Amino acid sequence: MFRLPALAQPMSTVIKTQAIDMGKALVNNDMVTFKKYMHPELIKAGGGEEKLSMLADSALLIFKSMGGTVNKIIYGNPGEVISFKNEMQTTLPQTISLSTVFADIEFQSTLVAISKDGGKNWYFVDTSIYRESDLRNKLPDISPAIVIPPASKPKITPKAKANG
C-alpha cells in the first residue's frame, strides 16, 4: 500500500542532507562537489561550466584576499514539496555566517530546491544571487506555488580597528 505521508519525512531528509553536502563543499572550497548541486540551466546561462569555474575561482580568490571566510551555513527545514512539470520543487531556508577583516556578517536567504529525477538528486538555487524575477525568467518551469520570501537585511558586526 502506498502512503504519501510516509514519504514526506525521508524526502525532507534527502533535501537537507544534500544541501548540507553542498554547504560543506562551499565552506571547504570544494568547487567540484559544489557545482554538482548547481542547476544545469543556470550553468549554461552563466556561459558554461568552464567559464563559471573561472568566475567562481576568481571571486573566491578576491574574497579570500580580503580576509574572507565562510564560517558556517545552517539550513532550516524544506517547505512543502511540489510536483510541477515533471520536477519536484521546494524552498529551503539558509543562514550563512561570513567573516572579513572588517566585519562578521550573517544573512538569511532562501534556496529553491529542484529535482528532475523524482527526488534522488537536488539542485539548489540561492535567491540572494538570483532575484525572483530573474530566476523565474531563467528557470520558467518553477511552479507559481513556490513562494520566495523577500531577502532579509544582513546582520553586520564590525570588528574593532587594530591600533597600529
N, C-alpha and C positions, 0 to 999 in steps of 0.2 A: 504494500500500500504506500502511495506517495503522499508525503505530508510536507507542504511548503514551509511551515514554521520551523521544522527541524533543520532546514537548510539555512535559515536566516543567521544563526549564530556562527556556524562554520564559515559562511561567506564573509561575514564581518571580520572573522579572524584571518582569513586569507588576505583580504584587502589590507588590513592593518599590518600584518606580517610583511607583506611586500613593500608597503610604504616605509616601514622601519628599515628594511634592507636598503631601499633607495636612500633614505636619510643617512644611514651609516656610511654608504658609499660617498655621499657628498661630504660628510664630516672628514672621512679618510682620504679625500681627493681621488677616489677610485672612479674615474670617469667611464671606464668600460662597463662597470656594473650600473652606474647611474644612468647611462644612455639607454640601457635596455628597458628602462621604465618611461622613456620619452615617447610620446605618440609619433608614429611614423609620418603622419601628415605634417606635423609641426617640424620634424627634422627636414622633410622635403621643402617646406615653406621657408626654412632657415638657410637654404642653399645646399642641403645635403649633409651627410654625416661628417665628411672631412672638413668642410667649412665650419660647421657647428663646433667640431672638436677644437679647431684653431681658435675660434672666438671664445669658447669656454676656457681653454688653456690660458689665453691672453687675459681674460677677465680675472681668472683665479690668480694669475701671477701679479696683476696690479693690486688685487685685494690683499694678497699676502705681503707685497712690498710695502703696503701701508700699515702693516702690522695686524691685518685682519685674520680672524679665525672664526670658524663656525663652531660654537661650543657644544650646542645640543639642539636636537629637534624632537619635539614631543607631538604625538598625534592623538587626536581625540577619537571618538567612535564614528564610523561611517554613518551617513544618513540612510534613508530607505533606498534599496537598490531598485532601479527602474529598468525595465526592458524596453528598448526603443530602437527600431531599425536594425535588428539583429545584433545589438550591442547591449551590454549591461552597463549601467551608469549610476554613479552616486557622487556624493561630496564627502570630503574628509577634512576636518579642521586640523591645522598645524600651528605650532608655536615654535619659532626659530629664535635662538639666542646667539648673537654675534658679539665679537669683541674687536675693537680697533684701538689704536694708540690713543685716540681721543675720547672714546666713549664705549660703553656697553649698550647694546641695542637688543631689544626684544620686540618681535612683532608677530601678529597672528594673521594668518591668511587661510584661504580655503583651497583645497586641491579638488579638481574634478577627476574622478577615477573612472576609467573606461576599460571594459574588457570586450574583446572581439571573439573570445573562444569559450564562452559560457562560464566565465569566472575563474579559469585556471590562472591566467596571467593578466595583470592590470598595468595600464599606462596611467601616469599621473601628470596633470597639467596644473601648474601653480597660477592661481588667479591674481597673484600680486605681480606676475610677469606679463600675463595675457589678460588684459581687461575684458570684461564680459562681451562687449560688442565685437571686439577684435577676435576673441576666442570663438564666438558663435559664427563669425564670418569665415574663419579658418577651418573650423570643425562644424559644418552645418548639421551634422547628424546628432548633435547634443539635444536631448529632449527639452522641450519647453518647460517640463515639470522640474528640471534641475534648477534649483534656486541658489544663486551665488550671493551670499551676504556682502554688503559693502565692506571694503577694507577698513580695518581699524587703524587708528593712529599708532605709530611705533612708540614704545617706551624707551626713551634715551636717557642714560645715566652718564653724564660727563665724568671723565676721570680728572682727578686733581692734577694741576700742572706741576711738573717737576721743577724745583728751584735749582737753577744751574748757575 
